[in-house]
Amino acid sequence: MVQRRFFVAAGAAVGLFGTSTPGRAEAVWVAVSGPGNRYRLKMPLGYRYLQVPTHDGTLNSYVYMLPDKVTLEFLDVVPATPHPVPSGAALATALEQAQAGMMRSWPGSTVREQRQIETGPLAGREFVLAAAGDRFVRARLYLTAQAVYSQVAQGPAARLGSPLVTQFFDSLRFG
């Protein structure tokens, strides 16, 4: 079951959308707990949740498209049975391969940066792409025996460093 709690994003002059504009309300974020409380993250109120059975497991998807054409997405792909996860150099190679597969979704994109990351107990990979139409894609990937997690933000290149993208990525917790 997905649990939700509501709260208002903090910030006096800067809200979810960057600089405050007269008449524009502060965004409301929702705390989301994934199936079995395996993860927690924050999504803007109004996000779409979809759970899809697949031939070998389940896909949980949380997606939100912001008015300024920034999309936030978290995917949790759960296999029907746990699978072995490599460690050390083999894990780094598996994450590189997952990144290469994911990049096929943005043909012609180029890697601006990439690095190994740790979020709580999980090691993963983060990368930023320069995509067609002066757009960015920022993604994080995590491989575990129970699931493959991906966290993605994409939108106009000028919005890459925005507080909303930062808050979305910083909100993810495992366990």
PyMOL commands that place a pseudoatom at each C-alpha (Angstrom):
pseudoatom trace, name=CA, resn=MET, resi=1, chain=A, elem=C, hetatm=0, pos=[0.000, 0.000, 0.000]
pseudoatom trace, name=CA, resn=VAL, resi=2, chain=A, elem=C, hetatm=0, pos=[1.255, 3.486, -0.775]
pseudoatom trace, name=CA, resn=GLN, resi=3, chain=A, elem=C, hetatm=0, pos=[1.131, 5.908, 2.144]
pseudoatom trace, name=CA, resn=ARG, resi=4, chain=A, elem=C, hetatm=0, pos=[0.864, 9.650, 1.637]
pseudoatom trace, name=CA, resn=ARG, resi=5, chain=A, elem=C, hetatm=0, pos=[1.378, 12.644, 3.936]
pseudoatom trace, name=CA, resn=PHE, resi=6, chain=A, elem=C, hetatm=0, pos=[0.897, 16.239, 2.863]
pseudoatom trace, name=CA, resn=PHE, resi=7, chain=A, elem=C, hetatm=0, pos=[3.084, 19.239, 3.614]
pseudoatom trace, name=CA, resn=VAL, resi=8, chain=A, elem=C, hetatm=0, pos=[3.859, 22.605, 2.034]
pseudoatom trace, name=CA, resn=ALA, resi=9, chain=A, elem=C, hetatm=0, pos=[7.276, 23.113, 0.442]
pseudoatom trace, name=CA, resn=ALA, resi=10, chain=A, elem=C, hetatm=0, pos=[9.376, 25.502, 2.490]
pseudoatom trace, name=CA, resn=GLY, resi=11, chain=A, elem=C, hetatm=0, pos=[10.764, 28.766, 1.200]
pseudoatom trace, name=CA, resn=ALA, resi=12, chain=A, elem=C, hetatm=0, pos=[9.734, 32.371, 1.475]
pseudoatom trace, name=CA, resn=ALA, resi=13, chain=A, elem=C, hetatm=0, pos=[10.892, 33.869, -1.788]
pseudoatom trace, name=CA, resn=VAL, resi=14, chain=A, elem=C, hetatm=0, pos=[11.651, 30.651, -3.658]
pseudoatom trace, name=CA, resn=GLY, resi=15, chain=A, elem=C, hetatm=0, pos=[8.999, 27.969, -4.035]
pseudoatom trace, name=CA, resn=LEU, resi=16, chain=A, elem=C, hetatm=0, pos=[8.843, 24.812, -6.087]
pseudoatom trace, name=CA, resn=PHE, resi=17, chain=A, elem=C, hetatm=0, pos=[8.989, 26.686, -9.368]
pseudoatom trace, name=CA, resn=GLY, resi=18, chain=A, elem=C, hetatm=0, pos=[11.990, 28.917, -8.581]
pseudoatom trace, name=CA, resn=THR, resi=19, chain=A, elem=C, hetatm=0, pos=[11.456, 32.631, -8.180]
pseudoatom trace, name=CA, resn=SER, resi=20, chain=A, elem=C, hetatm=0, pos=[8.179, 33.572, -6.543]
pseudoatom trace, name=CA, resn=THR, resi=21, chain=A, elem=C, hetatm=0, pos=[5.614, 35.130, -8.850]
pseudoatom trace, name=CA, resn=PRO, resi=22, chain=A, elem=C, hetatm=0, pos=[2.628, 37.159, -7.604]
pseudoatom trace, name=CA, resn=GLY, resi=23, chain=A, elem=C, hetatm=0, pos=[-0.494, 35.010, -7.679]
pseudoatom trace, name=CA, resn=ARG, resi=24, chain=A, elem=C, hetatm=0, pos=[1.432, 31.731, -7.926]
pseudoatom trace, name=CA, resn=ALA, resi=25, chain=A, elem=C, hetatm=0, pos=[0.780, 29.411, -4.966]
pseudoatom trace, name=CA, resn=GLU, resi=26, chain=A, elem=C, hetatm=0, pos=[3.493, 27.455, -3.215]
pseudoatom trace, name=CA, resn=ALA, resi=27, chain=A, elem=C, hetatm=0, pos=[3.640, 23.852, -4.375]
pseudoatom trace, name=CA, resn=VAL, resi=28, chain=A, elem=C, hetatm=0, pos=[2.422, 21.093, -2.133]
pseudoatom trace, name=CA, resn=TRP, resi=29, chain=A, elem=C, hetatm=0, pos=[4.633, 18.012, -1.957]
pseudoatom trace, name=CA, resn=VAL, resi=30, chain=A, elem=C, hetatm=0, pos=[3.468, 14.544, -0.938]
pseudoatom trace, name=CA, resn=ALA, resi=31, chain=A, elem=C, hetatm=0, pos=[5.588, 12.062, 1.028]
pseudoatom trace, name=CA, resn=VAL, resi=32, chain=A, elem=C, hetatm=0, pos=[5.321, 8.662, -0.677]
pseudoatom trace, name=CA, resn=SER, resi=33, chain=A, elem=C, hetatm=0, pos=[6.242, 5.291, 0.828]
pseudoatom trace, name=CA, resn=GLY, resi=34, chain=A, elem=C, hetatm=0, pos=[6.696, 2.550, -1.719]
pseudoatom trace, name=CA, resn=PRO, resi=35, chain=A, elem=C, hetatm=0, pos=[5.455, -1.037, -1.437]
pseudoatom trace, name=CA, resn=GLY, resi=36, chain=A, elem=C, hetatm=0, pos=[6.792, -2.699, 1.702]
pseudoatom trace, name=CA, resn=ASN, resi=37, chain=A, elem=C, hetatm=0, pos=[8.307, 0.657, 2.754]
pseudoatom trace, name=CA, resn=ARG, resi=38, chain=A, elem=C, hetatm=0, pos=[11.376, -0.187, 0.647]
pseudoatom trace, name=CA, resn=TYR, resi=39, chain=A, elem=C, hetatm=0, pos=[11.765, 3.508, -0.198]
pseudoatom trace, name=CA, resn=ARG, resi=40, chain=A, elem=C, hetatm=0, pos=[10.400, 6.948, 0.565]
pseudoatom trace, name=CA, resn=LEU, resi=41, chain=A, elem=C, hetatm=0, pos=[10.456, 10.060, -1.584]
pseudoatom trace, name=CA, resn=LYS, resi=42, chain=A, elem=C, hetatm=0, pos=[8.580, 13.297, -2.175]
pseudoatom trace, name=CA, resn=MET, resi=43, chain=A, elem=C, hetatm=0, pos=[6.440, 14.033, -5.221]
pseudoatom trace, name=CA, resn=PRO, resi=44, chain=A, elem=C, hetatm=0, pos=[4.415, 17.150, -6.050]
pseudoatom trace, name=CA, resn=LEU, resi=45, chain=A, elem=C, hetatm=0, pos=[0.721, 16.816, -5.235]
pseudoatom trace, name=CA, resn=GLY, resi=46, chain=A, elem=C, hetatm=0, pos=[-1.099, 15.595, -8.333]
pseudoatom trace, name=CA, resn=TYR, resi=47, chain=A, elem=C, hetatm=0, pos=[1.524, 13.041, -9.386]
pseudoatom trace, name=CA, resn=ARG, resi=48, chain=A, elem=C, hetatm=0, pos=[0.306, 9.927, -11.151]
pseudoatom trace, name=CA, resn=TYR, resi=49, chain=A, elem=C, hetatm=0, pos=[0.915, 6.487, -9.675]
pseudoatom trace, name=CA, resn=LEU, resi=50, chain=A, elem=C, hetatm=0, pos=[0.645, 3.386, -11.807]
pseudoatom trace, name=CA, resn=GLN, resi=51, chain=A, elem=C, hetatm=0, pos=[1.294, -0.229, -10.825]
pseudoatom trace, name=CA, resn=VAL, resi=52, chain=A, elem=C, hetatm=0, pos=[1.606, -2.593, -13.770]
pseudoatom trace, name=CA, resn=PRO, resi=53, chain=A, elem=C, hetatm=0, pos=[2.041, -6.371, -13.571]
pseudoatom trace, name=CA, resn=THR, resi=54, chain=A, elem=C, hetatm=0, pos=[4.681, -7.527, -16.061]
pseudoatom trace, name=CA, resn=HIS, resi=55, chain=A, elem=C, hetatm=0, pos=[5.485, -10.996, -17.361]
pseudoatom trace, name=CA, resn=ASP, resi=56, chain=A, elem=C, hetatm=0, pos=[8.224, -11.359, -14.735]
pseudoatom trace, name=CA, resn=GLY, resi=57, chain=A, elem=C, hetatm=0, pos=[7.273, -8.975, -11.924]
pseudoatom trace, name=CA, resn=THR, resi=58, chain=A, elem=C, hetatm=0, pos=[5.743, -5.564, -11.235]
pseudoatom trace, name=CA, resn=LEU, resi=59, chain=A, elem=C, hetatm=0, pos=[6.429, -1.981, -12.303]
pseudoatom trace, name=CA, resn=ASN, resi=60, chain=A, elem=C, hetatm=0, pos=[5.572, 0.873, -9.908]
pseudoatom trace, name=CA, resn=SER, resi=61, chain=A, elem=C, hetatm=0, pos=[5.688, 4.305, -11.552]
pseudoatom trace, name=CA, resn=TYR, resi=62, chain=A, elem=C, hetatm=0, pos=[5.339, 7.780, -10.027]
pseudoatom trace, name=CA, resn=VAL, resi=63, chain=A, elem=C, hetatm=0, pos=[5.280, 10.619, -12.584]
pseudoatom trace, name=CA, resn=TYR, resi=64, chain=A, elem=C, hetatm=0, pos=[4.621, 14.347, -12.452]
pseudoatom trace, name=CA, resn=MET, resi=65, chain=A, elem=C, hetatm=0, pos=[4.846, 16.907, -15.265]
pseudoatom trace, name=CA, resn=LEU, resi=66, chain=A, elem=C, hetatm=0, pos=[5.295, 20.439, -13.949]
pseudoatom trace, name=CA, resn=PRO, resi=67, chain=A, elem=C, hetatm=0, pos=[3.802, 23.441, -15.783]
pseudoatom trace, name=CA, resn=ASP, resi=68, chain=A, elem=C, hetatm=0, pos=[7.240, 24.565, -17.018]
pseudoatom trace, name=CA, resn=LYS, resi=69, chain=A, elem=C, hetatm=0, pos=[7.711, 21.237, -18.848]
pseudoatom trace, name=CA, resn=VAL, resi=70, chain=A, elem=C, hetatm=0, pos=[9.900, 19.597, -16.207]
pseudoatom trace, name=CA, resn=THR, resi=71, chain=A, elem=C, hetatm=0, pos=[9.032, 15.948, -15.629]
pseudoatom trace, name=CA, resn=LEU, resi=72, chain=A, elem=C, hetatm=0, pos=[9.854, 14.068, -12.418]
pseudoatom trace, name=CA, resn=GLU, resi=73, chain=A, elem=C, hetatm=0, pos=[9.664, 10.276, -12.452]
pseudoatom trace, name=CA, resn=PHE, resi=74, chain=A, elem=C, hetatm=0, pos=[10.501, 7.414, -10.119]
pseudoatom trace, name=CA, resn=LEU, resi=75, chain=A, elem=C, hetatm=0, pos=[10.335, 3.805, -11.352]
pseudoatom trace, name=CA, resn=ASP, resi=76, chain=A, elem=C, hetatm=0, pos=[10.537, 0.701, -9.193]
pseudoatom trace, name=CA, resn=VAL, resi=77, chain=A, elem=C, hetatm=0, pos=[10.825, -2.513, -11.236]
pseudoatom trace, name=CA, resn=VAL, resi=78, chain=A, elem=C, hetatm=0, pos=[10.303, -5.554, -9.008]
pseudoatom trace, name=CA, resn=PRO, resi=79, chain=A, elem=C, hetatm=0, pos=[11.150, -8.996, -10.412]
pseudoatom trace, name=CA, resn=ALA, resi=80, chain=A, elem=C, hetatm=0, pos=[8.877, -11.938, -9.524]
pseudoatom trace, name=CA, resn=THR, resi=81, chain=A, elem=C, hetatm=0, pos=[11.823, -13.596, -7.773]
pseudoatom trace, name=CA, resn=PRO, resi=82, chain=A, elem=C, hetatm=0, pos=[14.892, -11.870, -6.315]
pseudoatom trace, name=CA, resn=HIS, resi=83, chain=A, elem=C, hetatm=0, pos=[17.948, -11.977, -8.540]
pseudoatom trace, name=CA, resn=PRO, resi=84, chain=A, elem=C, hetatm=0, pos=[21.659, -11.877, -7.712]
pseudoatom trace, name=CA, resn=VAL, resi=85, chain=A, elem=C, hetatm=0, pos=[23.254, -8.446, -7.724]
pseudoatom trace, name=CA, resn=PRO, resi=86, chain=A, elem=C, hetatm=0, pos=[26.917, -8.073, -8.600]
pseudoatom trace, name=CA, resn=SER, resi=87, chain=A, elem=C, hetatm=0, pos=[29.277, -6.259, -6.275]
pseudoatom trace, name=CA, resn=GLY, resi=88, chain=A, elem=C, hetatm=0, pos=[32.443, -4.201, -6.658]
pseudoatom trace, name=CA, resn=ALA, resi=89, chain=A, elem=C, hetatm=0, pos=[33.657, -3.718, -10.229]
pseudoatom trace, name=CA, resn=ALA, resi=90, chain=A, elem=C, hetatm=0, pos=[30.910, -5.981, -11.588]
pseudoatom trace, name=CA, resn=LEU, resi=91, chain=A, elem=C, hetatm=0, pos=[28.241, -3.707, -10.045]
pseudoatom trace, name=CA, resn=ALA, resi=92, chain=A, elem=C, hetatm=0, pos=[29.888, -0.640, -11.617]
pseudoatom trace, name=CA, resn=THR, resi=93, chain=A, elem=C, hetatm=0, pos=[29.832, -2.413, -14.999]
pseudoatom trace, name=CA, resn=ALA, resi=94, chain=A, elem=C, hetatm=0, pos=[26.165, -3.423, -14.566]
pseudoatom trace, name=CA, resn=LEU, resi=95, chain=A, elem=C, hetatm=0, pos=[25.238, 0.190, -13.718]
pseudoatom trace, name=CA, resn=GLU, resi=96, chain=A, elem=C, hetatm=0, pos=[27.149, 1.454, -16.783]
pseudoatom trace, name=CA, resn=GLN, resi=97, chain=A, elem=C, hetatm=0, pos=[25.217, -1.025, -18.939]
pseudoatom trace, name=CA, resn=ALA, resi=98, chain=A, elem=C, hetatm=0, pos=[21.920, 0.082, -17.374]
pseudoatom trace, name=CA, resn=GLN, resi=99, chain=A, elem=C, hetatm=0, pos=[22.860, 3.708, -18.118]
pseudoatom trace, name=CA, resn=ALA, resi=100, chain=A, elem=C, hetatm=0, pos=[23.632, 2.837, -21.745]
pseudoatom trace, name=CA, resn=GLY, resi=101, chain=A, elem=C, hetatm=0, pos=[20.258, 1.125, -22.068]
pseudoatom trace, name=CA, resn=MET, resi=102, chain=A, elem=C, hetatm=0, pos=[18.464, 4.062, -20.522]
pseudoatom trace, name=CA, resn=MET, resi=103, chain=A, elem=C, hetatm=0, pos=[20.217, 6.549, -22.814]
pseudoatom trace, name=CA, resn=ARG, resi=104, chain=A, elem=C, hetatm=0, pos=[18.545, 4.901, -25.822]
pseudoatom trace, name=CA, resn=SER, resi=105, chain=A, elem=C, hetatm=0, pos=[15.380, 6.733, -24.725]
pseudoatom trace, name=CA, resn=TRP, resi=106, chain=A, elem=C, hetatm=0, pos=[17.071, 10.034, -25.672]
pseudoatom trace, name=CA, resn=PRO, resi=107, chain=A, elem=C, hetatm=0, pos=[18.686, 9.502, -29.105]
pseudoatom trace, name=CA, resn=GLY, resi=108, chain=A, elem=C, hetatm=0, pos=[21.479, 11.942, -29.905]
pseudoatom trace, name=CA, resn=SER, resi=109, chain=A, elem=C, hetatm=0, pos=[21.993, 12.904, -26.274]
pseudoatom trace, name=CA, resn=THR, resi=110, chain=A, elem=C, hetatm=0, pos=[25.487, 13.410, -24.883]
pseudoatom trace, name=CA, resn=VAL, resi=111, chain=A, elem=C, hetatm=0, pos=[26.771, 12.711, -21.388]
pseudoatom trace, name=CA, resn=ARG, resi=112, chain=A, elem=C, hetatm=0, pos=[27.540, 15.929, -19.501]
pseudoatom trace, name=CA, resn=GLU, resi=113, chain=A, elem=C, hetatm=0, pos=[28.548, 14.185, -16.287]
pseudoatom trace, name=CA, resn=GLN, resi=114, chain=A, elem=C, hetatm=0, pos=[28.358, 10.780, -14.621]
pseudoatom trace, name=CA, resn=ARG, resi=115, chain=A, elem=C, hetatm=0, pos=[29.467, 9.359, -11.289]
pseudoatom trace, name=CA, resn=GLN, resi=116, chain=A, elem=C, hetatm=0, pos=[29.009, 6.580, -8.759]
pseudoatom trace, name=CA, resn=ILE, resi=117, chain=A, elem=C, hetatm=0, pos=[26.700, 7.555, -5.868]
pseudoatom trace, name=CA, resn=GLU, resi=118, chain=A, elem=C, hetatm=0, pos=[25.508, 6.204, -2.539]
pseudoatom trace, name=CA, resn=THR, resi=119, chain=A, elem=C, hetatm=0, pos=[22.058, 6.804, -1.131]
pseudoatom trace, name=CA, resn=GLY, resi=120, chain=A, elem=C, hetatm=0, pos=[21.798, 5.292, 2.312]
pseudoatom trace, name=CA, resn=PRO, resi=121, chain=A, elem=C, hetatm=0, pos=[22.789, 1.635, 2.008]
pseudoatom trace, name=CA, resn=LEU, resi=122, chain=A, elem=C, hetatm=0, pos=[22.626, 1.504, -1.809]
pseudoatom trace, name=CA, resn=ALA, resi=123, chain=A, elem=C, hetatm=0, pos=[25.346, 2.187, -4.347]
pseudoatom trace, name=CA, resn=GLY, resi=124, chain=A, elem=C, hetatm=0, pos=[24.166, 3.535, -7.677]
pseudoatom trace, name=CA, resn=ARG, resi=125, chain=A, elem=C, hetatm=0, pos=[25.028, 5.683, -10.656]
pseudoatom trace, name=CA, resn=GLU, resi=126, chain=A, elem=C, hetatm=0, pos=[24.000, 9.236, -11.517]
pseudoatom trace, name=CA, resn=PHE, resi=127, chain=A, elem=C, hetatm=0, pos=[24.319, 10.856, -14.920]
pseudoatom trace, name=CA, resn=VAL, resi=128, chain=A, elem=C, hetatm=0, pos=[23.257, 14.049, -16.648]
pseudoatom trace, name=CA, resn=LEU, resi=129, chain=A, elem=C, hetatm=0, pos=[22.570, 14.199, -20.377]
pseudoatom trace, name=CA, resn=ALA, resi=130, chain=A, elem=C, hetatm=0, pos=[22.361, 17.118, -22.757]
pseudoatom trace, name=CA, resn=ALA, resi=131, chain=A, elem=C, hetatm=0, pos=[19.377, 16.146, -24.916]
pseudoatom trace, name=CA, resn=ALA, resi=132, chain=A, elem=C, hetatm=0, pos=[17.897, 17.487, -28.141]
pseudoatom trace, name=CA, resn=GLY, resi=133, chain=A, elem=C, hetatm=0, pos=[16.038, 20.809, -28.049]
pseudoatom trace, name=CA, resn=ASP, resi=134, chain=A, elem=C, hetatm=0, pos=[18.244, 22.360, -25.339]
pseudoatom trace, name=CA, resn=ARG, resi=135, chain=A, elem=C, hetatm=0, pos=[16.917, 19.928, -22.725]
pseudoatom trace, name=CA, resn=PHE, resi=136, chain=A, elem=C, hetatm=0, pos=[18.485, 18.003, -19.852]
pseudoatom trace, name=CA, resn=VAL, resi=137, chain=A, elem=C, hetatm=0, pos=[17.983, 14.540, -18.405]
pseudoatom trace, name=CA, resn=ARG, resi=138, chain=A, elem=C, hetatm=0, pos=[19.265, 13.793, -14.888]
pseudoatom trace, name=CA, resn=ALA, resi=139, chain=A, elem=C, hetatm=0, pos=[18.976, 10.183, -13.740]
pseudoatom trace, name=CA, resn=ARG, resi=140, chain=A, elem=C, hetatm=0, pos=[19.969, 7.904, -10.882]
pseudoatom trace, name=CA, resn=LEU, resi=141, chain=A, elem=C, hetatm=0, pos=[19.972, 4.102, -11.076]
pseudoatom trace, name=CA, resn=TYR, resi=142, chain=A, elem=C, hetatm=0, pos=[20.134, 1.521, -8.279]
pseudoatom trace, name=CA, resn=LEU, resi=143, chain=A, elem=C, hetatm=0, pos=[20.256, -2.264, -8.670]
pseudoatom trace, name=CA, resn=THR, resi=144, chain=A, elem=C, hetatm=0, pos=[19.172, -4.513, -5.779]
pseudoatom trace, name=CA, resn=ALA, resi=145, chain=A, elem=C, hetatm=0, pos=[18.074, -8.127, -5.463]
pseudoatom trace, name=CA, resn=GLN, resi=146, chain=A, elem=C, hetatm=0, pos=[14.513, -6.931, -4.795]
pseudoatom trace, name=CA, resn=ALA, resi=147, chain=A, elem=C, hetatm=0, pos=[14.201, -4.205, -7.442]
pseudoatom trace, name=CA, resn=VAL, resi=148, chain=A, elem=C, hetatm=0, pos=[15.780, -1.891, -9.985]
pseudoatom trace, name=CA, resn=TYR, resi=149, chain=A, elem=C, hetatm=0, pos=[15.134, 1.750, -9.130]
pseudoatom trace, name=CA, resn=SER, resi=150, chain=A, elem=C, hetatm=0, pos=[15.431, 4.739, -11.449]
pseudoatom trace, name=CA, resn=GLN, resi=151, chain=A, elem=C, hetatm=0, pos=[14.857, 8.377, -10.569]
pseudoatom trace, name=CA, resn=VAL, resi=152, chain=A, elem=C, hetatm=0, pos=[14.658, 10.780, -13.521]
pseudoatom trace, name=CA, resn=ALA, resi=153, chain=A, elem=C, hetatm=0, pos=[14.108, 14.497, -14.031]
pseudoatom trace, name=CA, resn=GLN, resi=154, chain=A, elem=C, hetatm=0, pos=[14.026, 16.049, -17.490]
pseudoatom trace, name=CA, resn=GLY, resi=155, chain=A, elem=C, hetatm=0, pos=[13.179, 19.428, -18.901]
pseudoatom trace, name=CA, resn=PRO, resi=156, chain=A, elem=C, hetatm=0, pos=[14.586, 22.652, -20.342]
pseudoatom trace, name=CA, resn=ALA, resi=157, chain=A, elem=C, hetatm=0, pos=[18.365, 22.895, -19.794]
pseudoatom trace, name=CA, resn=ALA, resi=158, chain=A, elem=C, hetatm=0, pos=[17.926, 26.128, -17.809]
pseudoatom trace, name=CA, resn=ARG, resi=159, chain=A, elem=C, hetatm=0, pos=[15.949, 24.170, -15.141]
pseudoatom trace, name=CA, resn=LEU, resi=160, chain=A, elem=C, hetatm=0, pos=[18.638, 21.515, -14.436]
pseudoatom trace, name=CA, resn=GLY, resi=161, chain=A, elem=C, hetatm=0, pos=[19.851, 23.186, -11.220]
pseudoatom trace, name=CA, resn=SER, resi=162, chain=A, elem=C, hetatm=0, pos=[16.406, 24.286, -10.045]
pseudoatom trace, name=CA, resn=PRO, resi=163, chain=A, elem=C, hetatm=0, pos=[15.341, 23.748, -6.424]
pseudoatom trace, name=CA, resn=LEU, resi=164, chain=A, elem=C, hetatm=0, pos=[12.505, 21.439, -7.515]
pseudoatom trace, name=CA, resn=VAL, resi=165, chain=A, elem=C, hetatm=0, pos=[14.904, 19.023, -9.219]
pseudoatom trace, name=CA, resn=THR, resi=166, chain=A, elem=C, hetatm=0, pos=[17.256, 19.141, -6.234]
pseudoatom trace, name=CA, resn=GLN, resi=167, chain=A, elem=C, hetatm=0, pos=[14.433, 18.551, -3.741]
pseudoatom trace, name=CA, resn=PHE, resi=168, chain=A, elem=C, hetatm=0, pos=[13.125, 15.609, -5.754]
pseudoatom trace, name=CA, resn=PHE, resi=169, chain=A, elem=C, hetatm=0, pos=[16.530, 13.886, -5.871]
pseudoatom trace, name=CA, resn=ASP, resi=170, chain=A, elem=C, hetatm=0, pos=[17.430, 14.709, -2.267]
pseudoatom trace, name=CA, resn=SER, resi=171, chain=A, elem=C, hetatm=0, pos=[14.132, 13.291, -0.958]
pseudoatom trace, name=CA, resn=LEU, resi=172, chain=A, elem=C, hetatm=0, pos=[14.793, 9.629, -1.871]
pseudoatom trace, name=CA, resn=ARG, resi=173, chain=A, elem=C, hetatm=0, pos=[15.522, 7.309, 1.069]
pseudoatom trace, name=CA, resn=PHE, resi=174, chain=A, elem=C, hetatm=0, pos=[15.783, 3.523, 1.113]
pseudoatom trace, name=CA, resn=GLY, resi=175, chain=A, elem=C, hetatm=0, pos=[14.812, 1.116, 3.887]
for i in range(1, 175): cmd.bond("trace and resi %d" % i, "trace and resi %d" % (i + 1))
show_as sticks, trace
zoom trace
